[in-house]
Amino acid sequence: MKPLQWLNCPSDTVARWIALTTMAAMLTALLLTWALSQLAGVWARPPLLQTGLLESLASISRIIDAAPVEQRPSIARFASNEIYSTTWLRRFEDAEVPTPYDDAEFRAGEEFLRSQLGNPNARILGYEPDEWPVNDPRAGYALLVELRDGSWVKFSAFTRNWGLDPLPRNLIVIALVLLSTIAVALIATRHLAGPLERFARGARRFGSDFRAPPIAVEGPREIRQAIVAFNAMQAQLQHFIHDRTQMLAAISHDLRTPLTRMRLRGEFIDDPEQQAKLFRDVDEMQAMINSALEFFRDEARLEPATAFDLAGLLHTLVDDYRDAGIEVQLSPPGRLVYVGRPIGIKRALGNLLDNAIKYGREPAVTLEQGAHGVLIRVRDRGPGIDPAYQEEVFKPFFRIEGSRNKHTGGVGLGLCAARAIVLEHGGSLSLRNRPRGGLDVRVELPFT
């Protein structure tokens, strides 16, 4: 994008916010680096009057001043340490130092040194690295003290670091700059991350509840456009699902009229065998239509999502079967709170348990909680389902010959309805045969 085009683009865009965030973070980091460097410099190089160094230099100067001339060079040499070197000079010219200039801070130290030396007339000169000629190898910190006989003591140091060592000082500065930069970046990017997170939560909510309300339109321009497009798509899907449900329910309802006429006409058939066959076909079609109407007009799909005890729901479901004289094994945890539609989940699990009771034996239900969701397993000890049909059975009105018959009342909508409810919760439903016979139905429901 050309610079002029970028300047003419809307102000509240992701691109501009990223650019402004980056520049703000960089400028803040630079300002904080400078401020912290200044503070660390004062910390690492405190004023000379606060270091105790001037007292030490005054003591050395007094010792050299009181010593015989021939011993002064050796005393000065032994007085040197890792901070400064000490040299005794007969004349000032031997010091080879530049011309000093007036420094108010140094004048305060100069008066202090004279009082420590006990010589109010002593000349004291101080130099810093920037007072030396450029590229002078002797550049550094220097202090010259005049003794009573006119000779001089020179204290030299190439660096002034009488506080914190460079390595820990630099590490502290780097750590503080990084922390400040991270804080600035987190605060600046919150404007972008907040709307995106809410957009993602709204999309996930719609994945498990197609009646979820529209997402609030907020954030930069691109994010607002994406939310508007998503809300439009959500409205279209909701309208399509509603129209499809109404259309199929109307078709199923209208089929009842010709079935009633067929039954009336069947009363006039003289052949009892053909009449019985016709009535069986009519009854089967009537059962399919009733099941379809119940499926399409499922009020559980209008149920709002709420928090409920999934383990308690399983206990209630199993107790209903036990009241009917059917024993179902149950192994759930004591309590498990889940956010979903309890009536729909109960109906889906009821369909699965009905199949396990009709077509198998020893029905059992287990409930396990994971990091991202729950796993419900409905198992039995029946013939199982051929792997070739384990996906076909989820199609509406599909029935496996030999495993289902017209006397059980099944029309092939139980598994279809169960999977539809599970998918509406953002989960999955799968089948697998057990090693020693039977079917294992796995229902995985994610946490929203």
N, C-alpha and C positions, 0 to 999 in steps of 0.2 A: 504494500500500500504506500502511495506517495505521501510525503509529509502534509501537503495541502489537503489531500483527501482525508487523512487521519484527523486533521484539525476540524474539518467540516462534518465529521461523523457525530451522531448523538453522544451526549456527554456520559450518559449512564449505560455504558456497555462493558462487557467482560474485558475486552481488549484494553480499554482505557483504564479500567480499574486495576488490571494486572500491571500496566505501565506505571500508574500512579503509586501503586503499592510497592513496586520494585524501587522506584526513585525515592519514595519516602523512607523505605527501609535502609537504602544506601546512605542517604543524607543523615538519617538519625544515627546510623552506625559510625559515620565519619565524625559527627559532632561528639558522640559519646567517646569515641576513640581519642579524640583530641582532649576532651575534658578529663578522661581517666588518665591519659598520659601526663597531663599537668598535675593532677593530684598525686599520681604515682611518683612523679619527679620530685615533688615537695616531700613526699614520704621517704623516698630513697635518698634524697640529697637535702636534708634539713638545713636551716640556717646555721652558720658556723658557731654562733653564740650558744646554740642548743645542743651541740655535738660533744662538748667537753674536750674538743681537740685543741682549742686555744690555751686552755690550762696546761695541757701536756707540752705544747710548744714553748710556752713561757717557762716551764720548769727546765726544759732542755737548754733554753737560752741562758737562764741563770747559772746552770751548772757550767756551761762552756765559758761564760763570762768570768766565773770565779776560778777556772782552771788555768795553769800556766800555758803560755803560748804554744810550747812544743807538744803539749798533750791535746790541744783542741782538735786537730784533725782526726785523731783516733777516737776521741769521745764522740765527735759528730758522726763518724762512721758507725760506731756501735749503737748510736741512738736511732739510726735508720731502721725502718720496719717495712711491712708489706703495704702500708698505706702511703708513706712518704719517705723520701730520702733526705738526709741532713748533710749539709756541707758548710765548713767554716771557710770564710774568705777574708783575706787581709784587706782588700780594697773593694769598693762597690763596683768598679769597672769589671772586676773578674766575674761578676754575676752574669753579664751579657744578657740583660733583660731589656725590653722596650721601655719607652717612656710611659710612666703610669698616668692615669687620669683619675679625676675626682669621682668617688663612689660613696654615696651616703651610707649604704649598708656597711661598707668596709670601714668608714670612719667610726661607726659604733664599735666594731671589733678592735679598731686601732686603740681607742681609749681604754678598752678592757685589757688589751695586752700590756699597755704601759703601766696600768695599775698592778697587773700581775708581775711585771718585771721590776717594779719599784723604781722605775726610771722615767719620770714624766717628760723628759726631753728626748727620749729615744725616737729615732726615725723608724717607721714601719711602712713597708710597701707591699702591696698585694697585686697579683695578676691572675686573670682568667684566660682560658684558651682563645677566646675571640679577641683578646688584646694583642696577640702576637701577629707578626706578619703572616700572610697567607702561605700555606705549604711549609711553614717553618717546622722542622722536625723537633724542635725544643718546645713547641707549644704545649701548654698544660697549665696547671695551677701552681703558683709559686708565691712564697711569702718570705720577705727579707726583713730581718730584725737587726738593728744597729746596736752593737755592744758599747760599753763605756769607753773603751780605748779606740773607737773608730772602726774596728773590724765588724764583719757582718756574719750572720748565720742565715743560710738559705735553706728553706724547706720546699721541696719540689714534689709534685704529684701529677701524673698524666691524666688521671680520672678522679672525679669527686664522687665517690660511692660509699659513703660512710653510714648508710642505712641498710635497706633490704638488698640482697644479692640480685644480680640481673635476671637469672633464670626464674626464680619464683616470682619476681616482680612482673616479668613478661608473661608468665603463665596466668597470673591473676588478671592482668589487663586483658589478655585474650579471652579468658573465661567470662569476664564481665561484659566484654563487647559481644561475644556470642549470645549470652543470655539476653542482653538488651535487644539485639537484632531479632532473636526468636520471639521475644515479647512483642516487638513492633509488628513483625510479620503476622503473628497470630491475631493481634487486634485488627490489623488492616484487612486481612483475608476473611475475617468473620462476616463481613458484608457479603462475600461471595459464598462462603461455605454454608451459612444459615439457610438461605433459600434453596440451595441444592439439596441439603439434607431433608428439608421439609418436602421438597418435590419427590425425593426418593421414597420417603415414608408414605406419601400419598399414593405413589405408583404401586408400592407393595400392598397397601391397604386395598386398592382396587383389584389387585390380583387375587385376594382372598375374599373380597366382598364387592360384587359388581354393583351394589347399590350405594357404594361409598359416595360421600358428597364431593363436589368439585374441589380442586386444590386452590388455595388462595393465591392470587396472582401478585407476586412480589419479586424483588431482586432486580438485577441489571436487565437490560433490554433483551438480550438473547435468552435469558432464563425465563423472563415473562412470556416471550413468544413461544418457548417450548411448553410452558404450563398451559397457555391458551390452546395450543394445538392438542395437548394431551386431554384437556377438559372437553374439547370438541369431539375427539375420538371416543372418550368415555361416554359422552351423551349419545353418540351414534350407536355404540355397542349396546347401551342400556335400552335404547329405542328398538334396536333390531331384536334383542332377546325378548322384549315384551311383545313385539308384534308376532314373532315366531311362536311364542308360547300361546298367544291368543288364537292364532290361526290353527295350530295343531289341535288345541282344545276344541275349537269350533268344529273342525273336521271330525274329530272323534265323537263329539256330541251328535253331529248330524248323521253319523252312521247308525245310530240307534234306531232311527225310523225305518230304514229298509230291513234291518234285522227283525224288528217287530212284525213287519209284513211277511217276512219269510216264515216266521214261526206260525203266524195265522194261516198262511197257505199250507204249511206242513200238516196242519190238522186235517186237511182234506185228502191227504195221501192215504191210499188204501193199504199199501204194503207196509206192515209194521217195521220190518227191518230197515227199509229205506227211510221211513219216518224217523226211526231212532238215530240213524246216522246223520240225518239233516239236523235234528235237534242237538246232537252232540257238537256238530260244527257251529251251529248258531250259539250254543252256550259258550263254546271256546272263544268265538269272536266277541261275544258279549263280555267275557272275562278280560280279554285283551283290551277292549275299548275302555272298560272300567279302570283297568290298571293304567292305561294311557292317560285317561282323564285325571286320575289321582296323581300321576307323575307330572303332568303339565301344570296342574293347579296346586302344586305342592306349596302349602302355606309356610313350610319351613324355610323356603327360599326368601320369604318376605321378613323373616325373623332378623332383628338387628344383632350384631356381634356383641357379646358380653362376656365378662369373666365368670367362670364357673368351675366347680370341682369335677374334673374329668373322672377321677377315681370314684367319687360318689355316684356319678352318672352310671358307670359300669356296674357298681353294686346294685343300684336300682334296677337296671336292665336284667341282671342275673337273677335278682329276687323275683321279678315278674315271671321268669321261666320256671323258677322253683315252685312258685305258687301254682303253676300249671302242671306240676309233677315232672318237670324236665330238669335234670341235674346238669349244671354247667360249671366247670372249674374256673376259678378266678384267682389271678395272682397280681393284684395291683399294689402300688404303694399306698401308704396311709392317706395322703392328700396330695393332689396335683392340680394347681390352678392353671386353667387354659382360657385364652380369649378366643371365642368363636361362637357358633350358633348351636346351642345345646340340643334343640329339637332336631335339627338336621343331622347332627352327629349321632344322636341316639337312633334315628331312623336308619342311617347307613349301617351302623353296627348291628341293629336289629335284623336288617336284610342279610348281613353276612352270617349272623348266628342262625337265622332261619335256614339258610342253605346248609350250614354245618349240621343242623339237627335233621333236616329232611334227607340229605344224601350221604350222611356219615354217621359216626357214633363217637362217643367220648368228646363232645365239644368242650373247648377250653379257650379262655381269653387271658392274655397277659398284657400288661401296660409297663412300658419302660420310658424313663425320662433321660434325654441326652442334652448336649450343650446347646443345640440349635432347634430342638423340637421333641416330639414324643413319638413313640413307636407302639402301635397296638397290633397284636397278632391274634387272629382267630384261627384255631386249628381243630382238626377232627381226624378220625381214623376211618375214612371211607375209601372209595375207589380212586379219589383224586380226579384230575382232569388231564387229558392228553396234552402234552406241551404244544401240539399243533393248534389246539383250540383255546389256549389260555389267554389269548387276546381277542379271539372271536366272541367269547362269552360276554364281553362287555358291550357288544352291539345290541341295540334294542330288539326284543322279540327273538333273539337267537337262543335255541335250545339244543342241547346235545342229545342225539338219539341214544336211548338205552339208559341214560342217567336221569332223565326227567320224563315224566309221563303226564297225561292229561288229568290224572286223578289227584295229583299233588297240588293243583291250583296255580302252579307257576306258569307265567307267560313270557319270561325272559326279560323282565325289566328290573329285577332286584339288583343285580350287579351293576347294571347301567346307571341306576339311580344312585347307588352307593358311591360309584366312582365320580359321578357328577358332583355330589355333595363334597367329597374329599378334594376334588380339584378346585371347587369354589373356595376352599380354605387354603389354597396354595399348596396342597399336599399331593401325595401319590398313593395309588392302590395297586398292588401287584400280587400275583399268584405264583405258587411253586409247590410241587409235590414233595411230600415228606419221604425220607429214605425208607421207612418201614410201612408205608401206606398212609394215605390221607392227604389232606390239603392244608397248606399254610398260607393264609391271607395276611399280607403285611400292609398296614395303614400307617403312613408317615405324615404327621401334621407338624408344620413348622411353627415356631413362636413368631408372632408378629410384633 
